[in-house]
Amino acid sequence: MAPKYSVEMLAIFKTNKNIGMLILYVSLGMTGFAVLLRLPKFFKERILYSRFSKFQGSFLSYRAQIINRTEIEKPFPQVLCSKKISQIYLFLLPIYKIIRFKVPLTGGLLLGQLLLMTVYMIGLIVLSIFKNTDHKASVLNHRRFAAIAIAQLPLLVTLTMKNSPIDFLIGGSYKKSNVFHRFLGRMVFTFGLIHGVLQLRKQLIRKRPFRLVKAPLTGIIALCALLLMVLTGLRFIRKNLYQLFLVAHIVGYVTAIVALWMHTPATQPYLAFVIAVIGFDFLVTIIKSRFKRAIFTAMPDGLTRIEVQGINNGWRPGQHVYIRVLRARFFFEKHPFTIANAPSSSSPHGSTNYMLLVVKAVGDFTKRIHKIGQAPQKPSEFLVDINDDKTVQKPEFKNNFDNFNEAVSGITHYVIVDGPYGSSFTDLTKYKNVLLCAGGSGFTYCMTALEDIVGEAARGGRSITRNIVLVWSLREPAMLESFESTLVNTIAVGFAKNINIDFRLFITTQAGSNFRPKLLPKTIIKISTQKPDLYQIVDELIDSQSNIFIEDIVGVEDGRRCGSGLGIGVCGPVNMVDQMKDVVLKLDTERFRQAGGVTLHSECFGF
């Protein structure tokens, strides 16, 4: 028999339900607002100027080809040199600098993120005490905090999706929304815990025995599952025990959803949405996953070259894929790796039929990957036998690395490739001047971007880049050997297309004092044993472009010079990425104006 409630309690229940729906609608509204702000960018990058569509022959592809031919008739289109555009850009610049300020003692939170979280948390507190200050009502109304907790679950889960429609529309990466996901997870647990404590307090006040019947038992199980995810989501666990973090979240999600579904019927509409979101993400992941053959080759300095055969298009520089090796010790693990070559449609080396990954052996999984590629040094005359793990010898691969013996053979395995993922709106071919900066194995991103820029120019595409500064900081020079042959070919194509490429190598150990490249001529590479001064490099690049490209000065009434846009891409450890962000934020409005605008794309190691 259903319990009977007073009119007062029924009114409280209705208010709780309305507050839960309000939180859901506000979450959807904020998400929709963010999407609306990015729709012009989405329309421009995804439809008009898309160079990466896999749907050849469609109307959108045809439209893009027409626009590309129109752009080619103007060899050097202007970027952000119009006074009208510059004024808007420069007006918003100080605001952007403020919200991008990194707040000390917050674990790396930006001021904008911290303000948004603070406003959100204050809103939750206000909703939790709204019409809930009467002593009697507040004791009975433990459901208010449960309603607030459960209403946040749809947004919480949506922010974890790798295949989120939101990320597709705004062009962002699911990794960048993780900071808000972790914050929401802690809010859900906190309000769920308050709900449980108030429920227990009510039982004690009424002097009723606490019985583990269905509702209390499932509630405790759900709270324990949430606590497990909160604890394993701490930075130390994520960084050092990633597999524990991953398994705990999978188990925690399933347990929490089942327990909350059984806890009370009021949670089921929200959980139905959560289940639909998870199901959608899982379905898209299956659709995007491909079963392919991959060649693993051990390279110098603990690197492993992975050629995934049969995939040659559909990604942008900076994007990554998840790899699952179909082998006993690897089958239950998949890890993300940045794609290290440009798609075939923009490759400067002609048509290719593989996607390249270069993996640094730093953890247990990547060290085992490196062991896979350690094949006998003697070349093989036969084709690969998958079952016997025999050596495979690719003639074109041998030609690229015949200057050293570390990479003349490879081992083939089948893999499942899931992706690509990551930011998809950054196109460095739109900038006359480009700075590519890498730390260690982060050079994979820079290599992809360099190939993409040069390849677009070589194929008569939309690339307007005429000046590239390539900065690479590393500890051991042996890592250069893994990229040297490709670098030589790419730089040669770039020079043939009148693209100036300034390659600066910073070797931060004693090994760099006597190092000389085997293939790269001294005229195109500068070697230093110091750490790169990023501020000086950016400053020099802005000065050089504002002096060299005088023909690009348009729309500036006061006669001051305006460059043609500076695109910066950086990939490496956290310190390097943060330093580059600080360099860009410290540029004053005059330097931004001289550059014609500055765009920064960053990729960082770790999770």
C-alpha positions as CSV (number, residue, x, y, z in Angstrom):
1,M,0.0,0.0,0.0
2,A,1.4,3.4,-1.0
3,P,2.2,5.8,1.8
4,K,-0.1,8.8,2.3
5,Y,1.5,12.3,2.4
6,S,0.2,15.6,3.6
7,V,-0.5,18.5,1.3
8,E,2.7,20.2,2.6
9,M,4.8,17.2,1.7
10,L,3.2,16.8,-1.7
11,A,4.0,20.5,-2.4
12,I,7.6,19.8,-1.3
13,F,7.9,16.8,-3.6
14,K,6.6,18.9,-6.5
15,T,9.2,21.7,-5.8
16,N,11.9,19.1,-5.7
17,K,10.9,17.7,-9.0
18,N,10.7,21.2,-10.6
19,I,14.2,22.0,-9.2
20,G,15.6,18.8,-10.7
21,M,14.1,19.7,-14.1
22,L,15.4,23.3,-13.8
23,I,18.9,22.0,-13.4
24,L,18.5,19.7,-16.4
25,Y,17.1,22.5,-18.5
26,V,19.8,25.0,-17.5
27,S,22.5,22.4,-18.3
28,L,20.9,21.9,-21.7
29,G,20.6,25.6,-22.2
30,M,24.2,26.4,-21.4
31,T,25.3,23.6,-23.7
32,G,23.1,24.9,-26.5
33,F,24.4,28.5,-25.9
34,A,28.0,27.2,-26.3
35,V,27.0,25.4,-29.5
36,L,25.4,28.5,-30.9
37,L,28.5,30.6,-30.3
38,R,30.5,28.0,-32.3
39,L,28.1,27.5,-35.1
40,P,29.7,30.0,-37.5
41,K,33.1,28.3,-36.9
42,F,31.4,24.9,-37.4
43,F,29.8,26.0,-40.7
44,K,33.1,27.5,-42.0
45,E,35.4,24.6,-41.0
46,R,33.1,21.6,-41.3
47,I,31.2,22.6,-44.4
48,L,32.7,25.4,-46.5
49,Y,36.4,24.8,-46.1
50,S,36.6,21.2,-45.0
51,R,39.6,19.4,-46.5
52,F,39.2,16.2,-44.5
53,S,35.8,14.9,-45.5
54,K,35.7,11.1,-46.1
55,F,32.5,11.4,-48.2
56,Q,33.9,12.0,-51.6
57,G,31.5,13.2,-54.3
58,S,28.9,14.7,-52.0
59,F,27.5,18.1,-52.4
60,L,29.6,19.4,-49.5
61,S,32.8,18.1,-51.0
62,Y,31.9,19.6,-54.4
63,R,31.2,23.0,-52.7
64,A,34.5,22.8,-50.9
65,Q,36.4,22.2,-54.2
66,I,34.8,25.2,-55.8
67,I,35.8,27.4,-52.9
68,N,39.3,26.0,-53.0
69,R,39.8,26.9,-56.6
70,T,38.5,30.4,-55.9
71,E,41.0,30.9,-53.1
72,I,43.9,29.7,-55.2
73,E,43.3,32.5,-57.6
74,K,44.4,34.8,-54.7
75,P,47.7,33.3,-53.7
76,F,48.0,35.2,-50.4
77,P,44.6,35.9,-48.9
78,Q,44.6,38.3,-45.9
79,V,44.1,37.0,-42.4
80,L,42.8,39.3,-39.7
81,C,44.2,42.4,-41.3
82,S,41.0,44.2,-41.8
83,K,40.6,47.1,-39.3
84,K,37.0,46.2,-38.6
85,I,38.0,42.6,-37.7
86,S,41.1,43.7,-35.8
87,Q,39.2,46.1,-33.6
88,I,36.8,43.3,-32.5
89,Y,39.6,40.9,-32.0
90,L,41.7,43.4,-30.0
91,F,38.7,44.4,-27.9
92,L,38.1,40.8,-26.8
93,L,41.7,40.1,-26.3
94,P,42.0,41.5,-22.7
95,I,38.9,39.6,-21.6
96,Y,40.3,36.4,-23.1
97,K,43.6,37.0,-21.2
98,I,41.7,37.5,-17.9
99,I,39.7,34.3,-18.2
100,R,42.8,32.3,-19.3
101,F,44.8,33.3,-16.2
102,K,45.9,30.2,-14.3
103,V,44.9,30.5,-10.6
104,P,47.6,29.3,-8.2
105,L,46.9,26.5,-5.7
106,T,43.9,25.2,-7.8
107,G,45.6,22.3,-9.6
108,G,45.9,24.3,-12.8
109,L,42.4,25.8,-13.1
110,L,41.9,28.8,-15.3
111,L,40.2,31.9,-13.8
112,G,37.3,31.4,-16.3
113,Q,36.8,27.8,-15.2
114,L,37.0,28.7,-11.5
115,L,34.4,31.5,-11.9
116,L,32.1,29.2,-13.8
117,M,32.4,26.4,-11.2
118,T,31.8,29.0,-8.4
119,V,28.7,30.4,-10.0
120,Y,27.4,26.8,-10.6
121,M,28.1,25.8,-7.0
122,I,26.4,28.9,-5.6
123,G,23.4,28.1,-7.8
124,L,23.2,24.6,-6.4
125,I,23.4,25.9,-2.8
126,V,20.6,28.4,-3.5
127,L,18.4,25.7,-5.0
128,S,19.1,23.4,-2.1
129,I,17.7,25.9,0.5
130,F,14.9,27.4,-1.6
131,K,11.7,26.9,0.3
132,N,13.6,24.5,2.5
133,T,14.5,26.5,5.6
134,D,11.7,25.5,7.8
135,H,13.0,23.1,10.5
136,K,10.3,20.5,10.0
137,A,10.4,20.7,6.2
138,S,14.2,20.6,6.0
139,V,14.3,17.4,8.1
140,L,11.8,15.7,6.0
141,N,13.1,17.1,2.7
142,H,16.2,15.0,2.3
143,R,14.9,14.3,-1.2
144,R,15.8,17.9,-2.3
145,F,19.5,17.0,-2.3
146,A,18.9,13.8,-4.1
147,A,16.9,15.6,-6.8
148,I,19.8,18.0,-7.3
149,A,22.3,15.2,-7.4
150,I,20.4,13.0,-9.9
151,A,19.6,16.0,-12.2
152,Q,23.3,16.5,-12.8
153,L,23.9,13.0,-14.1
154,P,23.0,13.6,-17.8
155,L,25.5,16.5,-18.2
156,L,28.1,14.6,-16.1
157,V,27.9,11.6,-18.4
158,T,27.7,13.6,-21.6
159,L,31.0,15.3,-20.8
160,T,32.7,11.9,-20.7
161,M,31.7,10.9,-24.2
162,K,34.4,10.5,-26.7
163,N,31.8,10.8,-29.5
164,S,29.8,13.7,-28.0
165,P,27.8,15.7,-30.6
166,I,28.7,18.7,-28.5
167,D,32.4,18.3,-29.1
168,F,31.7,17.7,-32.8
169,L,29.8,21.0,-33.1
170,I,32.2,23.1,-31.0
171,G,35.3,21.5,-32.5
172,G,36.8,20.7,-29.1
173,S,38.3,17.6,-27.5
174,Y,36.5,15.5,-24.9
175,K,39.8,15.7,-22.8
176,K,39.4,19.4,-22.4
177,S,35.9,19.0,-20.8
178,N,37.3,16.5,-18.2
179,V,37.9,19.3,-15.7
180,F,34.2,20.1,-15.6
181,H,33.3,16.4,-15.6
182,R,35.4,15.8,-12.4
183,F,33.9,18.9,-10.8
184,L,30.3,17.7,-11.5
185,G,31.2,14.2,-10.3
186,R,32.3,15.7,-6.9
187,M,29.1,17.7,-6.8
188,V,26.9,14.7,-7.4
189,F,28.7,12.7,-4.7
190,T,28.5,15.6,-2.2
191,F,24.8,16.2,-2.7
192,G,24.1,12.4,-2.6
193,L,26.1,12.2,0.6
194,I,24.1,15.0,2.2
195,H,20.9,13.3,1.1
196,G,22.0,10.1,2.8
197,V,23.1,11.9,6.0
198,L,19.7,13.8,6.3
199,Q,17.9,10.5,5.7
200,L,19.8,8.9,8.6
201,R,19.3,12.0,10.8
202,K,15.5,11.8,10.2
203,Q,15.5,8.2,11.3
204,L,17.4,9.1,14.5
205,I,15.1,12.0,15.3
206,R,12.1,9.8,14.9
207,K,13.9,7.1,16.9
208,R,13.2,4.5,14.3
209,P,15.5,1.6,13.8
210,F,17.6,1.8,10.6
211,R,16.7,-1.1,8.4
212,L,18.6,-2.1,5.2
213,V,15.5,-2.5,3.0
214,K,15.6,-1.8,-0.7
215,A,15.8,2.0,-0.8
216,P,18.5,2.5,1.9
217,L,20.5,-0.5,0.6
218,T,20.6,0.6,-3.0
219,G,21.3,4.2,-1.9
220,I,24.3,3.1,0.1
221,I,25.6,1.0,-2.9
222,A,25.2,3.9,-5.2
223,L,27.1,6.2,-2.8
224,C,29.9,3.7,-2.5
225,A,30.2,3.5,-6.3
226,L,30.3,7.3,-6.5
227,L,33.0,7.4,-3.8
228,L,35.1,4.8,-5.6
229,M,35.0,6.9,-8.8
230,V,35.8,10.2,-6.9
231,L,38.8,8.6,-5.2
232,T,40.2,6.9,-8.2
233,G,39.7,10.1,-10.2
234,L,42.3,11.9,-8.2
235,R,45.3,13.2,-10.2
236,F,47.8,10.8,-8.7
237,I,45.7,7.7,-9.5
238,R,44.9,8.9,-13.0
239,K,48.6,9.6,-13.8
240,N,50.3,6.6,-12.1
241,L,47.5,3.9,-12.0
242,Y,45.5,4.6,-15.1
243,Q,44.2,1.0,-15.5
244,L,42.9,1.1,-11.9
245,F,41.2,4.4,-12.7
246,L,39.6,3.0,-15.8
247,V,38.4,-0.3,-14.3
248,A,37.1,1.5,-11.2
249,H,35.1,4.0,-13.4
250,I,33.6,1.2,-15.5
251,V,32.5,-0.8,-12.5
252,G,31.4,2.3,-10.6
253,Y,29.2,3.6,-13.5
254,V,27.5,0.3,-14.0
255,T,26.9,-0.2,-10.2
256,A,25.7,3.3,-9.7
257,I,23.2,3.2,-12.6
258,V,21.7,-0.1,-11.5
259,A,21.5,0.8,-7.8
260,L,19.9,4.2,-8.5
261,W,17.4,2.7,-11.0
262,M,16.3,0.3,-8.2
263,H,16.5,3.1,-5.5
264,T,13.3,4.9,-6.5
265,P,11.2,5.4,-9.7
266,A,11.9,9.2,-9.5
267,T,15.5,8.6,-10.8
268,Q,14.5,6.5,-13.8
269,P,13.8,9.3,-16.3
270,Y,17.3,10.8,-15.7
271,L,18.9,7.4,-15.8
272,A,17.2,6.6,-19.1
273,F,18.8,9.6,-20.6
274,V,22.2,8.5,-19.2
275,I,21.8,5.0,-20.6
276,A,20.8,6.5,-24.0
277,V,24.0,8.7,-24.0
278,I,26.2,5.8,-23.1
279,G,24.6,3.6,-25.7
280,F,25.0,6.2,-28.4
281,D,28.7,6.7,-27.5
282,F,29.3,2.9,-27.6
283,L,27.5,2.5,-30.9
284,V,29.5,5.3,-32.5
285,T,32.7,3.9,-31.1
286,I,31.9,0.5,-32.8
287,I,31.1,2.3,-36.1
288,K,34.4,4.3,-35.9
289,S,36.5,1.2,-35.0
290,R,38.4,-0.6,-37.7
291,F,40.0,-4.0,-37.8
292,K,43.4,-3.5,-39.5
293,R,46.9,-4.9,-40.0
294,A,49.7,-3.0,-38.4
295,I,53.5,-3.2,-38.7
296,F,55.4,-2.6,-35.4
297,T,59.0,-1.6,-35.8
298,A,61.4,-0.7,-32.9
299,M,63.2,2.6,-33.4
300,P,66.1,4.3,-31.6
301,D,65.6,5.8,-28.2
302,G,62.7,3.6,-27.2
303,L,60.4,4.7,-30.0
304,T,58.1,2.3,-31.8
305,R,56.9,2.9,-35.3
306,I,53.4,1.6,-36.0
307,E,52.1,1.6,-39.5
308,V,48.3,0.9,-39.6
309,Q,47.6,-0.4,-43.1
310,G,44.5,0.5,-45.1
311,I,43.8,3.9,-43.4
312,N,45.0,6.9,-45.2
313,N,42.5,9.7,-44.7
314,G,39.9,11.2,-42.3
315,W,42.0,13.0,-39.7
316,R,43.6,16.4,-38.9
317,P,47.0,17.2,-37.4
318,G,46.8,16.9,-33.6
319,Q,44.1,14.2,-33.6
320,H,44.7,10.8,-32.0
321,V,43.4,7.3,-32.1
322,Y,43.0,4.5,-29.6
323,I,44.8,1.3,-30.4
324,R,44.0,-2.2,-29.1
325,V,46.5,-4.9,-30.1
326,L,44.8,-8.3,-30.7
327,R,47.3,-10.2,-28.7
328,A,46.8,-12.1,-25.4
329,R,48.5,-9.5,-23.1
330,F,47.1,-6.5,-24.9
331,F,43.5,-7.4,-25.8
332,F,41.9,-5.8,-22.8
333,E,43.8,-2.5,-23.0
334,K,43.6,0.3,-25.5
335,H,45.6,3.5,-25.3
336,P,45.6,6.9,-27.3
337,F,48.4,7.9,-29.6
338,T,48.8,11.0,-31.7
339,I,48.8,10.4,-35.5
340,A,52.3,11.1,-36.8
341,N,51.7,11.6,-40.6
342,A,49.4,13.7,-42.7
343,P,46.5,12.1,-44.5
344,S,47.1,11.0,-48.0
345,S,45.0,13.9,-49.4
346,S,47.6,16.4,-48.1
347,S,50.8,14.4,-47.9
348,P,53.9,15.9,-49.5
349,H,55.2,12.4,-50.2
350,G,52.5,11.3,-52.7
351,S,49.7,8.8,-52.1
352,T,50.0,6.7,-48.9
353,N,48.1,3.8,-47.7
354,Y,48.8,3.8,-44.0
355,M,48.3,5.8,-40.8
356,L,51.6,6.3,-38.8
357,L,51.9,6.3,-35.1
358,V,55.2,6.8,-33.2
359,V,55.1,5.6,-29.6
360,K,57.6,6.4,-26.8
361,A,58.2,3.6,-24.4
362,V,57.5,5.2,-21.0
363,G,55.0,3.0,-19.3
364,D,54.2,-0.7,-19.0
365,F,51.9,-0.8,-22.1
366,T,54.2,1.2,-24.4
367,K,57.3,-0.8,-23.2
368,R,55.5,-4.0,-24.2
369,I,54.6,-2.4,-27.5
370,H,58.3,-1.6,-28.1
371,K,59.2,-5.2,-27.4
372,I,56.8,-6.3,-30.1
373,G,58.7,-4.3,-32.7
374,Q,62.1,-5.6,-31.7
375,A,62.7,-7.9,-34.7
376,P,65.9,-9.7,-35.9
377,Q,68.2,-7.3,-37.7
378,K,68.6,-9.6,-40.7
379,P,66.3,-8.5,-43.5
380,S,63.7,-11.0,-44.7
381,E,62.8,-12.0,-48.2
382,F,59.3,-13.3,-47.5
383,L,56.0,-11.8,-46.8
384,V,54.7,-11.6,-43.2
385,D,52.9,-14.6,-41.7
386,I,50.5,-13.2,-39.0
387,N,50.3,-16.5,-37.0
388,D,54.0,-17.0,-36.8
389,D,55.0,-13.4,-36.1
390,K,57.6,-13.6,-38.9
391,T,59.6,-10.5,-40.0
392,V,58.2,-8.3,-42.7
393,Q,60.4,-6.2,-45.0
394,K,58.9,-3.2,-46.8
395,P,61.1,-1.9,-49.6
396,E,59.9,1.7,-49.2
397,F,60.4,1.6,-45.5
398,K,64.0,0.2,-45.9
399,N,64.9,3.0,-48.3
400,N,63.8,5.6,-45.7
401,F,66.1,4.2,-43.0
402,D,69.0,2.6,-44.7
403,N,71.4,4.9,-42.9
404,F,71.1,3.0,-39.6
405,N,70.4,-0.5,-38.6
406,E,67.9,0.0,-35.8
407,A,64.9,0.0,-38.2
408,V,65.1,-2.5,-41.0
409,S,62.4,-4.9,-40.0
410,G,59.0,-5.1,-38.3
411,I,56.5,-7.4,-36.8
412,T,52.9,-7.5,-37.9
413,H,49.8,-7.9,-35.7
414,Y,46.1,-7.1,-36.2
415,V,44.8,-4.1,-34.2
416,I,41.5,-2.4,-33.6
417,V,41.7,1.3,-34.3
418,D,39.2,3.7,-32.7
419,G,39.1,7.3,-33.8
420,P,40.2,9.9,-34.7
421,Y,39.5,12.1,-31.7
422,G,40.6,15.6,-30.6
423,S,40.2,19.2,-31.7
424,S,39.2,19.5,-35.3
425,F,38.8,23.2,-36.0
426,T,42.5,24.2,-36.0
427,D,43.9,24.5,-39.5
428,L,47.4,26.0,-39.6
429,T,47.4,26.2,-43.4
430,K,45.3,29.4,-43.0
431,Y,48.2,31.3,-41.5
432,K,51.1,32.9,-43.4
433,N,53.4,32.3,-40.5
434,V,53.5,29.1,-38.4
435,L,55.4,28.1,-35.3
436,L,55.5,24.4,-34.5
437,C,57.0,23.6,-31.0
438,A,57.5,20.1,-29.6
439,G,59.0,18.5,-26.6
440,G,60.3,14.9,-26.9
441,S,57.9,12.5,-28.6
442,G,55.4,15.4,-29.0
443,F,57.2,15.9,-32.3
444,T,54.6,13.5,-33.8
445,Y,52.1,16.3,-33.9
446,C,54.6,18.8,-35.4
447,M,55.6,16.3,-38.1
448,T,51.9,15.8,-39.0
449,A,51.3,19.6,-39.1
450,L,54.4,20.2,-41.2
451,E,53.5,17.5,-43.7
452,D,49.9,18.9,-43.9
453,I,51.1,22.5,-44.6
454,V,53.7,21.5,-47.1
455,G,51.6,18.9,-48.7
456,E,48.7,21.3,-49.2
457,A,51.0,23.8,-50.9
458,A,52.6,21.0,-53.1
459,R,49.1,19.8,-54.2
460,G,47.9,23.3,-55.0
461,G,45.5,23.4,-52.0
462,R,44.5,26.2,-49.7
463,S,47.7,26.5,-47.8
464,I,48.9,30.2,-47.6
465,T,51.8,29.5,-45.3
466,R,55.2,31.0,-46.4
467,N,57.2,30.9,-43.2
468,I,57.5,27.9,-40.7
469,V,59.7,27.9,-37.6
470,L,60.1,24.3,-36.3
471,V,61.3,24.0,-32.6
472,W,62.1,20.7,-31.1
473,S,63.4,20.2,-27.6
474,L,64.6,16.7,-26.6
475,R,67.1,15.0,-24.3
476,E,68.5,12.3,-26.6
477,P,69.4,13.1,-30.2
478,A,68.8,9.5,-31.2
479,M,65.1,10.3,-31.4
480,L,65.8,12.6,-34.4
481,E,66.9,9.5,-36.5
482,S,63.3,8.2,-36.4
483,F,62.1,11.3,-38.2
484,E,65.1,12.5,-40.1
485,S,64.5,11.0,-43.5
486,T,60.9,12.1,-43.6
487,L,62.0,15.6,-42.4
488,V,64.5,15.9,-45.2
489,N,62.0,15.0,-47.8
490,T,59.3,17.3,-46.4
491,I,61.6,20.3,-46.0
492,A,62.9,19.7,-49.6
493,V,59.3,19.8,-50.9
494,G,58.6,22.9,-48.8
495,F,61.6,24.8,-50.3
496,A,60.5,23.8,-53.8
497,K,57.2,25.5,-53.1
498,N,58.9,28.7,-51.7
499,I,58.1,27.9,-48.1
500,N,60.9,29.0,-45.7
501,I,61.4,26.3,-43.0
502,D,63.6,27.2,-40.0
503,F,64.4,24.1,-38.0
504,R,65.8,24.7,-34.5
505,L,66.9,21.6,-32.5
506,F,67.4,22.0,-28.7
507,I,69.2,19.0,-27.2
508,T,69.2,19.6,-23.4
509,T,71.8,17.0,-22.4
510,Q,75.6,16.7,-23.0
511,A,74.9,14.4,-25.9
512,G,73.9,17.5,-27.9
513,S,77.4,19.1,-27.8
514,N,78.9,16.9,-30.5
515,F,75.8,15.7,-32.3
516,R,75.6,16.1,-36.1
517,P,72.6,14.9,-38.1
518,K,73.2,12.2,-40.6
519,L,70.9,13.5,-43.3
520,L,69.8,17.1,-42.5
521,P,72.2,19.7,-44.0
522,K,73.8,22.2,-41.6
523,T,72.2,25.0,-43.6
524,I,68.6,24.1,-42.6
525,I,69.1,23.1,-39.0
526,K,70.3,25.1,-35.9
527,I,71.4,23.0,-32.9
528,S,71.6,24.3,-29.4
529,T,72.3,22.7,-26.0
530,Q,70.1,25.2,-24.2
531,K,66.4,25.1,-23.5
532,P,64.4,27.1,-26.0
533,D,63.4,30.6,-25.1
534,L,59.8,30.5,-26.4
535,Y,59.1,34.2,-25.7
536,Q,62.1,35.2,-27.7
537,I,61.2,32.9,-30.6
538,V,57.6,34.2,-30.8
539,D,58.8,37.8,-30.5
540,E,61.4,37.3,-33.3
541,L,58.8,35.7,-35.5
542,I,56.3,38.5,-35.1
543,D,59.0,41.1,-35.9
544,S,60.2,39.2,-39.0
545,Q,56.7,38.8,-40.4
546,S,55.7,42.4,-39.9
547,N,58.8,43.5,-41.7
548,I,58.9,41.0,-44.5
549,F,55.3,40.8,-45.7
550,I,54.8,44.5,-46.4
551,E,52.5,43.7,-49.3
552,D,50.0,42.2,-46.8
553,I,49.4,45.5,-45.0
554,V,45.8,46.4,-45.7
555,G,43.0,48.1,-43.8
556,V,45.1,49.9,-41.3
557,E,44.4,53.6,-41.4
558,D,47.2,54.8,-39.1
559,G,49.9,53.2,-41.3
560,R,51.1,50.7,-38.7
561,R,52.1,47.3,-40.1
562,C,49.9,44.3,-39.8
563,G,51.0,40.7,-40.3
564,S,49.1,38.0,-42.0
565,G,48.3,35.9,-38.9
566,L,50.4,33.6,-36.7
567,G,49.4,30.1,-36.1
568,I,51.2,28.3,-33.2
569,G,51.0,24.6,-32.5
570,V,52.7,23.1,-29.4
571,C,52.8,19.5,-28.2
572,G,54.9,18.2,-25.3
573,P,55.0,18.0,-21.5
574,V,52.8,20.2,-19.3
575,N,55.6,22.7,-18.5
576,M,56.3,23.4,-22.2
577,V,52.6,23.8,-23.1
578,D,52.0,26.1,-20.1
579,Q,55.0,28.2,-21.0
580,M,53.8,28.7,-24.5
581,K,50.3,29.7,-23.3
582,D,52.0,32.2,-20.9
583,V,54.0,33.6,-23.8
584,V,50.9,34.2,-25.9
585,L,48.9,35.7,-23.1
586,K,51.8,38.1,-22.3
587,L,51.8,39.6,-25.8
588,D,50.3,43.1,-25.7
589,T,47.6,44.2,-28.1
590,E,50.2,46.0,-30.3
591,R,52.0,42.7,-30.8
592,F,48.8,40.9,-31.6
593,R,47.9,43.6,-34.1
594,Q,51.4,43.4,-35.7
595,A,51.0,39.6,-36.1
596,G,47.5,40.0,-37.6
597,G,46.1,37.8,-34.8
598,V,47.6,34.8,-33.0
599,T,46.0,31.3,-32.7
600,L,47.4,28.7,-30.4
601,H,46.7,25.0,-30.6
602,S,48.1,22.9,-27.7
603,E,48.4,19.1,-27.1
604,C,49.7,17.9,-23.7
605,F,51.1,14.6,-22.5
606,G,49.1,12.6,-20.0
607,F,45.5,12.3,-18.9
